[in-house]
Amino acid sequence: MSPHPRASSSVVSLLLAAALLSACGEDSLPLDRPKPTPFRPAEVPAKAELASTPGFADQAGGGVFASASGSLVRLRLDGSLGALEPHPGNTVSAGAVSGVFRMGPHSAVVEAQNGLFVAESGWLIAPSWRDALGAGVTATAQSADGAGWLAHTSGLYRLQEGTLAALKVGGSSITGITALAAAPTTDGSPGVWFLKDGTLHVAVATGATTYQVREASAPLDEGEVVESLVGLGPAVGSSGELWLLTNQGLLRRASSGWRRVDLGERPVQLLASGRFLWVKSSDALLVYDADANTWGVATDLDTREFRFLAADEAGTAWVQLGGQSVAVSRAPVPRVSGLYQGMQVVEDGLVAHAVLPPGPPPESLLFQLDGNDVPTSGPQYSLGGSESDGTPKAYSLAGLEAGRHALAVVARFADGTESKRTVPFEYQPVATAALGWEADIRPIHESRCAKCHTTSPGRPLNTYQLWKANAALITAAVRDKRMPADGPLDPQLITRIQRWAASGALP
């Protein structure tokens, strides 16, 4: 692989080979015929007229979208407008916005009149790699290693550590991609699946910077073709799964292999985020909760003029119904602050609290850690309780085994209903080996932070003393992937900073 001709000279080299992925070899597939439970959806209208283009919804409940007038808007959980400003370091304005694409828990790629930008935590940022690509993004995904993937009319690109690299096969760019999804391969290893010119492919990591691209076979019936694909993320006991939308129905690939899913009506649109799958059939809107293994179908919802805009990991879909843009969910969903989907936790103390959804407050709210109830009381619902001033306390994870776990927050309402938000996370406690600023942290600062945090526009952080004094702020910013401004750090580097701070912030 060779980098895009206008990408940075530090672009890593990715080696790709073409190979054939064998079919599953099954003459017939197991068939699922789910019976969705009807629900009256909770609807939160957007207080802005949105364009019929892709958008980004984050797990805090809001998102970033293109407005009908071509501007970029940030929405909160209640549909109101939030702050969104150009970054002080930008040298170019965005202009009219044509689409927004998810790139991570808190970030999205914005395609605008004057090129590509990154929307991150209230900022619109002109990243260092933007000159390598213009308009033409068709799909995005985030793989298990934290890398962002962009399918573009000019090829397929991997974005990690602020560096853009083009994947090529035999020296040729991979063009014609219409859909992209991160999901395990047939042998269970992480993969990035894509639909190219109507044919299914998968890119599999064979090393830190090497990939193999394989043409993949799905168990299709005669005359059946794949139209789109999505991936569901990992959870406790699951490494994720792949879903295909075909001209005849749905195919699902989990750890047990391929299955066909018959919903009674042909699905026509598919969208997924986290552990939730949204399906639009000819006249119904359905949602699948992979953790609960349950299906629901929305009632009293006119879906004749319908379009998906975005979905978030908490089970909410932003859609257009006729001329109105609405956030739709099975019930008002509480959110978790301080912990995001798939986050790696390295400290024994976790500070997390619940954010209540719009509408009447629940009668009760409780946390569950791996299914065990953790009682709490309001009005500040904190996993570890609250200080006298309302500040959330840390909850001790001491004794928790390393590995994948799940934190859930359950809200129970006066009418007997309840809603639940489950957040899977990785717990990897602090290693015994001590880390130092000079050897382990300073290289990160020089390569990713010094541009903005030496003198300006960010606060100075160019010495050990400044890093130590601001350790809590820095770890929160990189953990939540709000910084660096040109894109989040590699998960291993985030973990390194967290471990350094948690083990004493040594020089």
C-alpha positions in Angstrom: 0.0 0.0 0.0 1.1 3.5 -0.6 -0.2 6.7 1.1 -2.4 9.1 -0.7 -0.2 11.4 -2.8 -1.1 14.4 -0.8 -1.2 12.8 2.7 1.5 13.3 5.3 4.9 11.9 4.7 4.6 10.1 8.1 1.7 7.9 6.8 2.3 4.3 7.7 2.6 1.7 5.0 -0.2 -0.8 4.9 0.4 -4.0 2.9 -2.7 -5.7 1.4 -3.2 -8.9 -0.5 -6.2 -10.3 -2.2 -7.6 -13.7 -1.2 -10.9 -15.5 -1.4 -13.0 -16.0 1.8 -14.8 -19.4 1.5 -18.5 -19.6 1.8 -20.1 -21.1 4.9 -20.9 -24.2 3.0 -24.4 -24.5 4.4 -27.1 -25.7 2.0 -29.8 -24.2 4.2 -29.7 -21.5 6.9 -31.2 -21.5 10.3 -34.3 -19.2 10.1 -35.4 -16.7 12.8 -39.0 -15.4 12.7 -39.1 -12.8 15.5 -42.4 -11.6 16.9 -41.7 -7.9 17.6 -43.5 -6.3 20.6 -45.5 -3.2 19.7 -44.4 0.0 21.5 -45.5 3.6 21.3 -42.3 5.4 20.6 -40.9 8.4 22.5 -40.4 11.2 20.1 -38.2 14.3 20.6 -38.5 16.8 17.7 -35.4 18.6 16.6 -35.6 22.4 17.1 -34.1 22.9 13.6 -35.0 21.8 10.1 -32.6 19.1 9.1 -31.4 18.1 5.6 -32.1 14.7 4.2 -28.4 13.7 4.5 -26.5 11.5 6.9 -25.9 12.8 10.4 -24.1 11.9 13.5 -25.8 10.9 16.8 -23.7 10.5 20.0 -24.4 8.5 23.0 -25.0 11.6 25.1 -28.3 11.9 23.3 -27.7 14.7 20.8 -25.7 14.9 17.6 -24.4 16.9 14.7 -26.4 17.4 11.5 -26.6 19.4 8.3 -29.5 21.8 8.4 -31.9 22.3 5.5 -30.2 25.6 4.8 -26.7 23.9 4.6 -25.3 25.0 7.9 -24.0 22.7 10.6 -26.0 22.3 13.8 -25.4 20.5 17.1 -28.4 19.2 18.9 -28.9 18.3 22.5 -30.8 15.4 24.1 -34.0 17.5 24.2 -33.7 18.6 20.5 -32.5 22.1 21.3 -29.5 23.7 19.7 -26.1 23.3 21.3 -22.8 25.2 20.9 -20.8 24.5 17.8 -17.9 26.9 16.8 -15.0 26.8 14.4 -11.8 25.9 16.1 -9.4 28.9 16.7 -6.7 27.1 14.8 -8.7 26.7 11.6 -7.4 28.6 8.5 -10.5 28.0 6.3 -14.2 28.1 6.9 -16.4 25.1 6.1 -19.1 26.7 3.9 -22.3 24.8 3.0 -22.5 21.3 4.6 -23.5 18.3 2.6 -23.2 15.4 5.0 -21.9 14.2 8.4 -20.4 10.8 9.1 -19.6 9.0 12.4 -15.9 8.5 13.2 -15.9 7.7 16.9 -17.8 8.0 20.2 -17.7 11.8 20.1 -16.5 12.7 16.7 -17.7 12.9 13.1 -16.4 13.8 9.7 -18.2 16.8 8.1 -18.2 17.1 4.3 -18.6 20.7 3.4 -18.2 23.1 0.5 -14.5 23.8 1.4 -13.5 20.2 2.2 -13.5 17.8 5.1 -13.7 18.8 8.7 -14.0 17.1 12.1 -16.9 17.9 14.5 -15.8 17.2 18.1 -17.3 18.3 21.4 -18.6 21.6 20.2 -15.7 22.4 17.9 -15.5 22.2 14.1 -11.9 21.4 13.4 -9.8 21.5 10.2 -7.6 18.5 10.6 -4.1 18.2 9.3 -5.1 15.5 6.8 -8.0 17.4 5.2 -5.9 18.5 2.1 -5.5 14.8 1.1 -9.2 14.4 0.4 -12.1 16.5 -0.9 -15.8 15.7 -1.1 -16.8 12.2 -1.9 -17.2 10.3 1.5 -19.7 7.4 1.0 -19.4 5.6 4.3 -17.4 5.5 7.6 -16.7 3.0 10.4 -14.6 2.6 13.5 -12.7 -0.7 13.9 -11.9 -2.5 17.2 -8.5 -0.9 17.4 -10.0 2.6 17.5 -9.0 3.4 13.9 -11.4 5.4 11.7 -12.2 4.1 8.2 -13.4 6.3 5.3 -14.9 5.0 2.1 -14.4 7.7 -0.5 -15.0 7.9 -4.2 -11.2 7.9 -4.6 -10.5 4.9 -2.4 -10.6 3.3 1.1 -8.7 5.1 3.9 -7.6 4.3 7.4 -7.3 7.2 9.9 -5.3 6.6 13.1 -3.1 8.9 15.2 -4.1 11.8 12.9 -2.5 10.0 10.0 -4.4 9.1 6.8 -3.4 6.0 4.8 -4.9 4.6 1.6 -5.5 0.9 1.3 -4.6 -0.5 -2.1 -4.7 -3.9 -3.7 -2.1 -4.6 -6.3 -1.3 -0.9 -6.4 -4.9 0.1 -7.2 -7.2 2.1 -5.0 -10.3 0.4 -3.6 -13.2 2.4 -5.2 -16.9 1.8 -5.7 -17.6 1.2 -1.9 -21.2 1.9 -0.9 -21.3 0.5 2.6 -18.8 -0.1 5.4 -19.1 -1.9 8.8 -16.8 -3.1 11.5 -17.6 -6.7 12.6 -15.8 -10.0 13.3 -14.6 -12.2 10.4 -15.5 -15.8 9.9 -12.7 -16.9 12.2 -13.7 -14.4 14.9 -10.9 -11.9 14.3 -11.7 -8.1 13.9 -12.6 -7.1 10.4 -13.8 -4.2 8.4 -16.5 -5.3 5.9 -17.4 -3.3 2.8 -19.7 -3.5 -0.2 -17.8 -2.8 -3.4 -19.6 -2.7 -6.7 -22.3 -5.0 -5.2 -19.7 -7.5 -4.0 -18.9 -8.2 -0.3 -15.3 -7.8 0.9 -13.5 -7.8 4.2 -10.2 -6.2 5.3 -8.5 -8.2 8.1 -5.5 -7.0 10.1 -2.5 -9.3 9.7 -0.1 -7.1 11.7 0.1 -3.7 13.4 0.0 -1.9 10.0 -0.7 -4.7 7.5 -4.0 -5.8 6.1 -5.4 -8.5 3.9 -8.4 -7.8 1.7 -10.6 -10.7 0.9 -13.6 -11.1 -1.3 -16.2 -12.6 0.9 -19.1 -15.0 0.2 -22.5 -14.7 1.9 -25.0 -17.6 1.8 -27.3 -15.9 -0.8 -30.2 -17.5 -2.6 -30.4 -17.5 -6.3 -31.0 -14.0 -7.6 -30.3 -12.5 -4.1 -27.9 -9.6 -3.9 -26.5 -7.5 -1.0 -27.8 -3.9 -0.9 -26.3 -2.7 2.4 -24.6 -3.8 5.6 -24.1 -2.7 9.2 -22.2 -4.0 12.2 -23.3 -4.4 15.9 -20.6 -3.7 18.5 -19.1 -6.0 21.1 -20.6 -6.8 24.5 -20.0 -9.2 27.3 -20.0 -12.6 25.7 -20.1 -11.2 22.1 -17.4 -9.8 19.8 -20.1 -8.2 17.6 -21.9 -9.3 14.5 -22.6 -8.4 10.9 -26.0 -7.8 9.3 -26.7 -7.7 5.6 -29.7 -6.2 3.8 -30.5 -7.9 0.6 -33.2 -7.6 -2.1 -35.0 -10.5 -0.3 -34.5 -9.9 3.4 -32.0 -9.9 6.2 -28.9 -12.1 6.9 -27.2 -12.1 10.2 -23.7 -13.4 11.0 -22.9 -13.9 14.7 -20.4 -16.2 16.4 -22.7 -19.2 15.7 -22.6 -18.5 11.9 -25.0 -17.2 9.4 -28.8 -17.0 10.0 -31.7 -15.7 8.0 -34.1 -13.3 9.7 -37.7 -13.1 8.4 -39.7 -10.1 9.6 -42.7 -10.8 7.5 -42.2 -7.8 5.4 -39.2 -6.9 3.2 -36.9 -4.5 4.9 -35.8 -1.5 2.8 -33.5 0.5 5.1 -31.0 -0.5 7.7 -29.1 1.4 10.4 -27.1 0.3 13.5 -25.2 1.7 16.4 -23.7 0.0 19.4 -25.9 -3.0 20.2 -29.1 -1.6 18.4 -30.3 -2.4 14.9 -33.0 -0.3 13.3 -35.0 -1.6 10.3 -37.5 0.2 8.1 -39.8 -2.2 6.3 -42.4 -1.3 3.7 -44.7 0.3 6.3 -43.1 -0.2 9.8 -40.2 0.8 11.9 -38.6 -2.0 13.9 -35.7 -2.1 16.4 -33.6 -5.0 17.6 -31.9 -4.9 21.0 -29.0 -7.4 20.8 -28.3 -7.4 24.5 -31.9 -8.3 25.4 -32.4 -10.3 22.1 -35.7 -8.6 21.6 -37.5 -7.0 18.7 -39.9 -4.0 18.9 -42.2 -2.4 16.3 -43.3 1.2 16.6 -47.0 2.0 16.6 -48.8 5.2 15.7 -46.0 6.3 13.5 -46.6 7.4 9.9 -43.6 6.0 8.0 -44.8 6.7 4.5 -42.2 9.5 4.0 -39.3 8.2 6.0 -35.5 8.4 6.1 -32.9 7.5 8.6 -30.5 10.3 9.5 -28.4 8.7 12.4 -28.6 6.3 15.3 -26.8 6.3 18.7 -25.6 3.5 21.0 -28.3 4.2 23.5 -31.1 3.0 21.2 -32.3 6.2 19.6 -32.7 6.9 15.9 -32.9 10.3 14.3 -35.3 10.1 11.4 -37.3 12.2 9.1 -41.0 11.7 9.1 -42.5 13.7 6.3 -41.0 17.2 6.7 -40.1 16.8 10.4 -36.9 15.6 12.0 -37.4 13.5 15.2 -35.4 11.4 17.6 -37.3 8.1 18.1 -36.7 5.5 20.9 -38.7 2.8 22.6 -38.8 4.9 25.8 -37.1 7.9 27.3 -33.6 6.5 27.7 -31.3 7.6 30.6 -27.7 8.2 29.6 -24.4 7.4 31.3 -21.8 10.2 31.7 -18.2 9.3 32.4 -18.3 6.0 30.5 -18.8 5.4 26.8 -19.4 2.3 24.7 -16.3 0.1 24.6 -14.2 2.4 26.8 -11.1 0.9 28.4 -11.0 1.7 32.2 -7.6 1.4 33.8 -8.2 3.1 37.2 -9.8 1.3 40.2 -12.2 4.3 40.6 -14.8 5.0 38.0 -16.8 8.3 38.2 -20.0 7.8 36.3 -23.5 9.2 36.8 -26.8 9.0 35.0 -28.3 11.8 32.9 -32.1 11.7 32.9 -34.0 11.8 29.7 -36.4 14.6 28.7 -39.9 14.3 30.1 -41.3 13.3 33.5 -38.6 12.0 35.9 -38.6 8.3 36.7 -40.0 7.0 40.0 -36.7 5.2 40.7 -33.4 4.7 39.1 -30.7 2.2 39.8 -27.3 1.0 38.4 -26.4 -2.5 37.5 -22.8 -3.7 37.3 -22.7 -7.1 35.5 -26.3 -7.6 36.5 -25.8 -6.8 40.2 -27.9 -3.9 41.5 -26.1 -0.8 42.8 -28.8 1.4 44.6 -28.6 5.1 44.2 -30.6 8.2 45.0 -31.3 11.5 43.3 -31.4 14.1 42.3 -27.8 13.5 41.2 -27.7 9.8 40.3 -24.1 8.8 40.7 -22.8 5.2 40.6 -20.6 5.9 43.6 -23.0 8.3 45.3 -22.4 12.1 45.6 -20.4 14.4 47.8 -22.3 17.0 49.9 -22.0 19.5 47.1 -23.5 17.1 44.6 -20.1 16.1 43.0 -20.2 12.5 41.8 -18.0 10.1 43.8 -15.9 7.4 42.3 -17.1 3.8 42.4 -14.4 1.3 43.4 -13.8 -1.4 40.8 -11.2 -3.0 43.1 -11.7 -6.8 43.0 -13.2 -6.7 39.5 -11.5 -9.1 37.1 -9.8 -7.7 34.1 -11.9 -8.1 30.9 -15.2 -7.0 29.4 -18.0 -5.9 31.7 -21.3 -4.0 31.5 -22.7 -1.1 33.4 -26.4 -0.5 33.1 -28.7 2.3 34.3 -32.4 1.4 34.7 -35.1 4.1 35.0 -38.6 3.0 36.2 -41.6 5.2 35.5 -45.0 5.7 37.2 -46.9 4.0 34.4 -45.0 0.7 35.0 -42.6 1.1 32.1 -38.9 1.1 32.3 -36.0 1.9 30.1 -32.4 0.7 30.3 -29.1 1.9 29.0 -26.3 -0.8 29.0 -22.7 0.3 28.3 -20.1 -2.5 27.8 -16.5 -1.6 28.8 -13.1 -3.1 29.2 -11.4 -3.1 32.6 -7.7 -3.3 32.5 -6.3 -2.3 35.9 -3.1 -0.3 36.2 0.0 -2.4 35.5 2.7 -2.7 38.1 5.4 -1.3 35.8 5.8 2.5 36.4 5.5 4.9 33.5 7.5 8.2 33.2 6.7 11.4 31.5 10.1 11.7 29.8 10.1 8.2 28.3 6.5 7.4 27.8 4.4 10.6 27.7 6.7 13.3 26.2 6.8 11.5 22.8 3.0 11.6 22.7 3.0 15.3 23.5 5.5 16.2 20.8 3.8 14.2 18.1 0.1 15.0 18.8 -0.2 17.8 21.4 2.6 20.3 20.9 1.0 22.0 17.9 -1.8 23.4 20.0 -0.5 23.1 23.6 3.0 24.8 23.6 2.0 28.4 23.6 -1.4 28.6 21.8 -4.3 28.2 21.0 -4.6 25.6 23.9 -3.2 25.9 27.4 0.6 25.3 27.6 1.5 21.7 28.4 5.0 21.6 27.1 6.7 20.6 30.4 6.5 17.7 32.9 5.3 20.1 35.6 2.4 21.3 33.4 1.4 17.8 32.5 1.4 16.7 36.1 -0.6 19.7 37.2 -3.2 19.1 34.5 -3.1 15.3 34.6 -6.8 14.9 35.6 -8.0 17.3 32.8 -5.7 15.6 30.2 -6.8 12.1 31.0 -10.4 13.1 30.9 -10.0 14.8 27.5 -8.1 11.9 25.8 -10.3 9.2 27.4 -13.5 10.9 26.2 -11.7 11.4 22.8 -12.2 15.2 22.9 -8.5 15.7 22.3 -6.3 15.9 20.3 -8.2 18.3 18.2 -7.2 16.7 14.9 -8.6 13.3 16.0 -8.5 10.9 18.9 -5.4 9.0 20.1 -4.8 5.4 19.5 -6.4 3.4 22.3 -3.0 2.2 23.5 -1.7 5.7 23.8 -4.9 6.7 25.7 -4.3 3.8 28.1 -0.6 4.8 28.5 -1.6 8.4 29.6 -4.3 7.0 31.9 -1.8 4.5 33.5 0.8 7.2 33.9 -1.6 9.6 35.7 -3.1 6.8 37.8 0.3 5.5 38.9 1.6 8.8 40.3 2.4 10.9 37.2 6.1 10.2 37.6 8.7 12.4 35.7 
